[in-house]
Amino acid sequence: MQIGVHLSFQNLHGIPDYEFHRKETQIGIEAEAMGFDFIGSVEHHFTDYAACPDPIQTLTYIAAKTKTIKLMPAAVILPWNDPLRVVEKAAMLDAMSEGRMILGMGRGAARREFRAFRQELADSREMFDESAIIIMNGLETGFVEADTKHFKQPRTEIRPRPTGWTRDRMVMVSMSPSSAEVAADYGLKALRFSQGQWEASMPEINTYRSTFEAKHGTKAPPFIISDFIVCHEDAATVAKHTDSFFAAQFMQVANHYEWGGEHFKSLPSYSTYVTLGDMTAAAGGPEKAYKGFIDGNLIGTPEVMLEKHAMRTAMVGEYDMLANFSFGGMPFEEVYKQMRLFADKVMPHMKS
């Protein structure tokens, strides 16, 4: 099992952005000494929800400060990035980090970000599917070319020349049935965020696995689960932190993506966001709905977290994990305290 640290860059601390970005990025550097296997950094823009406009640039800085930890944008949002530049930047970071780069790819879901990049949310499925093929082929062959609906690219050689790239070094965010189908079809590892009870996700997960095996003749790799972590020896402190910080980040997520927005109902590939909106409305709004999402994430004392992990493994099978410790305005000293406790008391048992 591989366990990483997810950097979300959610600045609810009320401190200047420059200072916040330095503090958040330092978490990724410290993670190596604590024994984590990889770093995942988001791509989001323009708001306090999560403002990291270039995860590859962030990971390049972390690469220079570390030796072994793997580096994964989680994820580069393909409709907002030119595929030629994605291939160049991935190859550059891979060269400078001596082969530690893993490419995570996603398609995005927030209207405000699509509007700023002058793109249509309705085009995201097609844009992602076309761009992912261009990028994967570019990293595997060293040449980028395209003649698709959304991308016209003359054949261009990439320097530094990509080396050692295969599909098992590429990951796709898969939070909808259509994304799970594409991930399986393309032979990509899937990344899923913890959103509610895992029982509801099993049909989609099983379809991904069966489609992957039928398409590629081999068992699907363990998918990655991204969890928001609240870890403390004291159960009362876990409850207090959950009500303070998990609830605050949940509000940010619901507002950023406009869960329940009417625009999603005309976009079949975003059906998951309609469901999330319905669940939130039924609970009485995001202020109350967050309680229904707690069990889906690894939240609790070390003993409770290991029990949850055992039950989850029994249900979903093998998985890798991205642990998000910094969210909702949690003080950085508390972030590090929980990281150390998780690394000492939880991670060794999960890996064994």
C-alpha positions in Angstrom: 0.0 0.0 0.0 1.2 3.5 -1.0 0.2 6.4 1.3 0.7 10.0 0.2 -0.1 13.5 1.5 -2.6 15.6 -0.4 -1.9 19.4 -0.5 -5.2 21.2 -1.1 -4.0 24.8 -0.6 -7.3 25.8 1.1 -6.5 29.1 2.7 -9.1 29.7 5.4 -6.4 30.9 7.9 -6.7 34.6 7.1 -3.0 34.9 6.5 -1.4 36.4 3.3 -1.4 34.1 0.3 2.4 34.1 -0.1 2.9 33.1 3.6 0.2 30.5 3.3 1.6 28.9 0.1 5.1 28.6 1.7 3.6 26.9 4.8 1.4 24.5 2.8 4.2 23.6 0.5 6.5 22.8 3.5 4.0 20.1 4.5 5.0 18.2 1.3 8.7 18.5 2.2 8.3 17.3 5.7 6.2 14.3 4.6 9.2 12.5 3.2 10.9 12.4 6.6 7.7 11.0 8.2 7.7 8.1 5.8 5.0 9.0 3.3 5.4 7.6 -0.2 4.2 10.5 -2.4 2.8 14.0 -2.6 -0.3 15.0 -4.5 -1.0 18.7 -5.2 -4.3 20.0 -6.5 -4.8 22.4 -9.4 -7.4 25.1 -8.5 -7.7 28.8 -9.2 -8.9 32.2 -8.0 -10.5 31.5 -4.6 -9.6 30.5 -1.0 -11.3 27.1 -1.7 -8.0 25.8 -3.1 -5.6 28.1 -4.9 -2.7 26.3 -6.5 -2.6 27.3 -10.1 0.3 25.1 -11.1 0.8 21.8 -9.2 3.8 20.8 -11.3 5.6 24.1 -10.4 4.8 23.4 -6.7 6.1 19.8 -7.0 9.3 21.0 -8.7 10.1 23.1 -5.6 9.4 20.1 -3.4 11.5 17.9 -5.6 14.5 20.1 -5.0 14.1 19.8 -1.2 13.6 16.0 -1.1 15.3 12.8 -2.3 12.9 9.9 -2.7 9.2 10.9 -2.3 7.2 10.6 -5.5 5.5 13.6 -7.0 2.0 13.6 -8.4 -0.2 16.5 -9.5 -3.6 15.5 -8.3 -4.5 16.6 -10.8 -3.6 18.7 -13.8 -7.0 19.8 -15.2 -6.7 19.0 -18.9 -9.4 21.4 -20.3 -7.5 24.3 -18.8 -4.0 23.3 -20.1 -2.5 22.9 -23.5 -1.6 19.2 -23.9 1.8 20.0 -25.5 2.8 22.1 -22.4 1.6 19.3 -20.0 3.9 16.8 -21.7 6.8 19.3 -21.6 6.3 20.1 -17.9 5.8 16.5 -16.9 9.0 15.4 -18.7 10.9 18.4 -17.2 9.9 17.5 -13.6 10.6 13.8 -14.2 14.1 14.6 -15.5 14.9 17.0 -12.6 13.5 14.6 -9.9 15.3 11.5 -11.4 12.1 9.7 -12.4 9.8 10.5 -9.4 7.0 12.1 -11.4 3.5 10.5 -11.6 1.0 12.3 -13.8 -2.5 12.8 -12.4 -5.1 14.1 -14.7 -8.6 15.5 -14.2 -11.3 17.4 -16.0 -12.7 19.9 -13.5 -16.2 20.7 -12.4 -16.4 24.3 -11.2 -18.1 26.8 -13.6 -16.2 29.7 -12.2 -12.9 28.2 -13.2 -14.1 27.1 -16.7 -15.4 30.6 -17.3 -12.2 32.3 -16.4 -10.3 30.0 -18.8 -12.9 30.8 -21.5 -14.0 27.1 -21.7 -17.4 25.5 -21.5 -18.2 23.0 -18.7 -20.3 21.1 -21.3 -17.1 20.4 -23.4 -15.1 19.0 -20.5 -15.7 15.3 -21.2 -14.7 15.6 -24.9 -11.7 17.9 -24.1 -10.4 15.6 -21.4 -10.8 12.4 -23.5 -9.0 14.0 -26.4 -6.2 15.7 -24.4 -5.5 12.6 -22.2 -4.7 10.5 -25.3 -2.5 13.2 -26.8 -0.6 13.5 -23.5 -0.2 9.8 -22.9 1.0 9.2 -26.4 3.4 12.2 -26.1 5.0 10.9 -22.9 5.3 7.4 -24.2 6.7 8.3 -27.7 8.4 11.7 -27.1 6.3 13.3 -29.9 3.0 15.3 -29.5 0.6 15.5 -32.4 -3.2 15.9 -32.7 -6.0 16.5 -35.1 -9.1 16.3 -33.0 -12.2 18.5 -32.5 -10.6 20.6 -29.7 -6.9 20.2 -30.4 -4.8 20.8 -33.6 -1.1 20.1 -33.0 1.5 19.5 -35.7 3.9 16.7 -34.8 6.4 18.1 -32.3 9.4 16.5 -30.6 9.6 16.9 -26.8 12.8 17.9 -25.1 14.0 16.9 -22.6 12.9 13.6 -24.2 10.4 11.7 -21.9 12.0 8.5 -20.6 10.4 5.4 -19.1 6.8 6.5 -19.3 4.0 3.9 -19.3 0.3 4.0 -18.3 1.1 2.7 -14.8 2.7 6.1 -14.1 -0.5 7.9 -15.0 -3.6 8.5 -12.9 -7.1 9.8 -13.7 -9.6 11.4 -11.3 -12.7 9.3 -11.6 -15.7 10.8 -9.7 -18.4 9.9 -12.2 -19.5 6.8 -14.1 -18.3 8.3 -17.4 -14.8 9.1 -15.9 -14.6 5.6 -14.5 -15.3 4.1 -17.9 -12.7 6.3 -19.6 -10.1 5.4 -16.9 -10.7 1.7 -17.5 -10.7 2.1 -21.3 -7.4 4.1 -21.2 -5.8 1.7 -18.8 -5.3 4.3 -16.1 -5.2 4.1 -12.3 -8.3 5.8 -10.8 -8.3 8.4 -8.0 -11.4 8.9 -6.0 -12.3 11.3 -3.2 -14.2 10.1 -0.1 -17.7 11.4 -0.5 -20.2 9.6 1.7 -20.6 5.9 2.2 -18.5 3.7 0.1 -21.3 1.2 -0.5 -22.8 3.7 -2.9 -19.6 3.8 -5.0 -19.2 0.0 -5.3 -21.2 -0.5 -8.5 -19.0 2.2 -10.2 -15.8 0.7 -8.8 -16.7 -2.8 -9.8 -17.6 -1.6 -13.4 -14.2 0.1 -13.6 -12.4 -3.1 -12.5 -14.4 -5.4 -14.8 -14.0 -3.1 -17.8 -10.3 -2.7 -17.1 -9.7 -6.4 -17.1 -11.8 -7.1 -20.1 -10.1 -4.3 -22.1 -6.5 -5.0 -21.0 -6.4 -8.6 -20.0 -5.0 -7.9 -16.5 -6.4 -7.0 -13.1 -7.0 -3.3 -12.5 -4.5 -1.6 -10.2 -5.6 -0.5 -6.7 -7.3 2.9 -7.0 -6.3 5.8 -4.9 -8.6 7.2 -2.2 -8.2 10.8 -1.1 -9.3 11.2 2.5 -9.6 14.3 4.8 -7.9 13.2 8.0 -8.7 14.1 11.5 -6.5 12.1 13.8 -6.1 12.5 17.5 -5.6 10.3 20.6 -8.6 11.9 22.3 -12.1 11.2 20.8 -13.5 14.5 22.1 -10.8 16.4 20.3 -11.5 14.4 17.1 -15.2 15.5 17.4 -14.2 19.1 18.1 -11.8 19.3 15.1 -14.3 17.7 12.8 -17.0 20.2 13.7 -14.6 23.1 13.3 -12.4 22.1 10.3 -14.0 19.3 8.4 -17.3 21.2 8.4 -15.6 24.4 7.2 -13.9 22.6 4.2 -17.1 20.8 3.4 -18.9 24.2 3.1 -16.1 25.4 0.8 -16.4 22.3 -1.5 -20.2 22.5 -1.7 -20.1 26.2 -2.6 -17.2 26.0 -5.0 -18.8 23.3 -7.1 -22.3 24.5 -6.7 -23.7 21.2 -5.5 -27.3 21.1 -6.5 -26.9 23.6 -9.3 -29.4 23.3 -12.1 -26.7 23.4 -14.7 -25.5 19.9 -13.7 -28.9 18.4 -14.6 -28.3 19.1 -18.3 -24.8 17.5 -18.2 -25.1 13.7 -17.8 -21.3 13.3 -17.3 -21.7 15.3 -14.0 -24.5 13.2 -12.6 -22.5 12.6 -9.4 -22.8 16.3 -8.6 -26.6 16.2 -9.0 -26.6 13.3 -6.4 -24.4 15.2 -4.0 -26.6 18.3 -4.3 -29.7 16.2 -3.6 -28.1 14.6 -0.6 -27.0 18.0 0.7 -30.4 19.5 0.2 -32.1 16.5 1.9 -29.8 17.0 5.0 -30.8 20.7 5.3 -27.8 22.3 3.5 -24.0 21.8 3.7 -23.9 23.0 7.3 -25.7 19.8 8.3 -24.8 17.5 5.4 -21.2 17.2 6.4 -22.0 14.8 9.2 -23.1 12.3 6.6 -19.7 12.4 4.9 -17.6 11.8 8.1 -17.8 8.0 7.9 -16.5 8.0 4.3 -13.2 9.6 5.4 -10.6 8.3 7.8 -11.5 10.4 10.9 -11.0 9.3 14.5 -8.5 8.1 17.0 -5.8 5.8 15.7 -7.8 2.8 16.8 -11.0 3.9 15.1 -9.1 4.8 11.9 -7.7 1.3 11.7 -11.1 -0.2 12.3 -12.5 2.0 9.5 -9.6 1.0 7.2 -10.2 -2.7 7.9 -13.9 -2.4 7.1 -13.2 -0.3 4.0 -10.6 -2.8 2.7 -13.1 -5.6 3.2 -15.5 -3.7 1.0 -13.4 -2.1 -1.7 -10.4 -4.3 -1.7 -6.8 -3.0 -2.0 -6.3 0.7 -2.3 -3.7 3.4 -2.1 -4.3 6.6 -0.2 -3.8 10.3 -0.3 -4.2 11.8 3.2 -5.2 15.5 3.4 -4.3 16.9 6.8 -4.5 20.6 6.1 -8.0 22.0 5.5 -10.7 24.2 6.9 -8.3 26.7 8.5 -6.6 24.1 10.8 -3.6 25.6 12.5 -0.4 24.3 11.0 1.0 23.2 14.3 -2.1 21.0 14.6 -1.6 19.7 11.0 1.9 18.5 11.9 0.8 17.0 15.2 -1.8 14.9 13.4 0.6 14.0 10.6 3.1 12.6 13.1 0.4 10.7 15.0 -0.9 9.2 11.8 2.6 8.3 10.6 3.5 6.7 14.0 0.3 4.9 15.0 -1.8 4.4 11.9 0.3 4.2 8.7 2.6 1.3 9.8 -0.5 -0.9 10.4 -2.2 0.1 7.2 0.9 -0.8 5.2 1.3 -4.1 7.0 
